[in-house]
Amino acid sequence: MELGKGQRPPCIELIDEDVARILRGMSGTKRLRIASEMYRKTRLLLIGYLRHEHPDWDEGQVKREAIRRMSHGAV
């Protein structure tokens, strides 16, 4: 892969070892609850941002765009 000026190669970000240790100490249910809450809050923030950026959009357009962005265009 050839990179253009100012581009950097893709990288895999590693989780901090302290965070990994804390997560390993949690039950699967608790980790799932945390992930679900992060998803919910991200969706709400994105919807608020889209409403601000596109005041002419109706609620359906805002929600469809939020879903599209959060699913990386898979929906």
Helices and strands as residue ranges (DSSP letters): H 17-24, H 28-53, H 59-70
